[in-house]
Amino acid sequence: MKIQTVLLLVLFYVGALPVVEAQQKKDAFISLFDGKTLKGWAGDTSVWRAEQGTLVGEVKPGVTLRNNTFLIWQGDQPGDFELVAEFKITETGNSGINYRSEPVSGVPYGLKGYQADIDGKHTYTGQNYEERGRGFLAKRGEQSRLEAGQEPAITGSLGDGDELRQKIKSGDWNECRLVIKGNRMQHYINGVLMSDVTDGDAGAQKISGLLGLQVHVGPPMKVAYRNIRIRAIR
């Protein structure tokens, strides 16, 4: 190889390094929690707090919630994204991670939209539920497609729902991973795909919106989230 050709290749790669580094930085995960405060989040502080490196939502004995309430992220919220978070929830707990959601008129810190469902008994954990919308879009173990005016069509199986439930740890930390791109939404728990929805209902589907963590109305409960991070995907 001629010296001139080698020099050109070296210059090419050196010149390309900043572009590669910028792309890697753009594709990197961004933490949504500083580990100490509710900075960047908005919610009912009688329910939500930062504690020992976690975001905690708690309904204490004697307290009755009138509506489901959310801790809502105030920063950038990409339409297509991958989100990873760890959660731990008490047996009586009912929570979830809402995304591509919108505020509910007249309900402080209320959201409506897609939700990665989480509950302490793990009856619903891993499914896709549309809060204040179409309801169950895919239960655990289901691959589904949505069309206007129709019930969700089950197009495939990801496994038996009860068997998949065994992949979820009770009273301990679990990892929830959401891969949301276009009109397809995949929910993973501890690395296992639990539900897979393709929303073909152009009138009802959402391609962007708010991200929030839920505390559901009901008995006393506690849910904690940590290591919450997100990255935009193309």
Salt bridges, closest charged atoms under 4 A:
ASP27 OD1 - ARG234 NH1 2.85
GLU51 OE1 - ARG49 NE 2.96
GLU51 OE2 - LYS222 NZ 3.84
GLU58 OE1 - ARG49 NH1 2.93
ASP80 OD1 - ARG100 NH2 2.83
GLU82 OE2 - ARG177 NE 2.60
GLU82 OE1 - ARG231 NE 2.90
GLU86 OE1 - ARG226 NH2 3.14
GLU102 OE2 - LYS112 NZ 3.80
GLU102 OE1 - LYS206 NZ 3.98
GLU130 OE1 - ARG134 NE 2.70
GLU147 OE2 - ARG145 NE 2.66
ASP196 OD2 - ARG184 NH2 2.66
ASP199 OD2 - ARG134 NH2 2.73
ASP201 OD2 - ARG134 NH1 3.77
